[in-house]
Structures are given as structure tokens and as C-alpha cells.
Amino acid sequence: MTQRQLSGVVLPDCGNGHAARHMLDVRGMSAGGGYFVECQCRHTPRRETAEDAVDSWHDINGLDRPKREPAQRQLPLGNVSQMRFTR
């Protein structure tokens, strides 16, 4: 089975009141896989990230997008020493 339902994301119902399911098709994007959200009457296009699929769900239902937390800051790499390996 190539599709599985993801848990942990609470999605609003569609405009017709159907419950939404957040899904992942584990095939590669070129084979028709990716993340998507579906209900009884509509679905989003397949997306590369789960966040993009949720954004698409909000777009097709005319809902405001949820606010995301800012990304974690990356540590500067200036204090990292690198070892040189020889053969």
C-alpha cells in the first residue's frame, strides 16, 4: 500500500462539512506521490512537503492559513574544526 494517513495535524472541515484527512503517498513525486489532503468531495494536488499540502487545503476552502512558528536559527559554522583525512 503506497498511501497512509498522517496523524497529529488538525485540519478544518471542507466547505461542505466533510472531515479532512492528511495523507502521504510514498511514491516519488515523478510517480504521482507526495503529500495531499482529501475529504469526501475534494482533494489537494500532490505536494512535496506536508506544509504545502495543508496550505493548499486552506486555499481551496477559502480559509486563513495557520501561523507557522519561525524557523530555528542555524548555528554559525565558524567555530567548527575540520579534520583532514588522507588515503
N, C-alpha and C positions, 0 to 999 in steps of 0.2 A: 504494500500500500504506500503510495507516494505522498498522500495528504494526511496531515494531522492537525488537530485543533490545539491552539496555544491557549494557555490559561494565564491568569494574572493581569490581564488588561480588561478593564471595564469599559465597554463601548455602549454608546447610546443606541436605542432602538432606531430603526429606519422611520421614515415619514409615515409609513402605514402601520407602525406599531410592532413590527416583527423584530424578534431578538437577533442581534448580530453575533456572528462567530468569527474570531480571528484565526486564520488558517495559514499553514505553511505547506507548500508543495515542494518537496525536497529535490525535485529535478532541477537541473541548471536553468538559468534564465533563457538560454537559447532553445531549450527543450520545452518551454512553456511553464516552468516552475517559478517559484517566488512566493512572497507574502501577499495575502489578499484578505479582504473582509467580505463576508457574504451574509445574506439573510434569505428569507423565503422568496423575495421578489427582486432582489438586485445584488450586484457584487461589484467590487472594485477591480481595476486591472491588476495584473500581477506586478509587484514592485520588488526591488532589490533589498529594501530594508523594511522592518516591521513598522517603523515610524512613518515611512512614506505611505504605507497601506492605510494606516489609521488616519493620516492627513487626507487621503483620497476619500475615505469613508465620510469624514466630516464635510468635505467639499460636495460630494454628490447628494448629501442630505441637507445641505444648506445650514450646517451647524458651525458655531465658532470652534476653532481649533483649540485643543488644550494647550496650556502653557507648559513649556519644557523647562527643566532646570538647566542652568548654564553648564557648559561642558567643563570637565575637570581641567585644570591648568597642567600643562606638561612641565616637568622639571627641566631646567636648563642642562644641557649635556656638557657644559664647560668643565665640570669637575670630575669627569669620568676618565680614568686612565685606561688605555687600551694596551693589550699585550700583543706583541708581535710573535706570530708562530712561524716557524721555518720547517721546511720538509727535510 
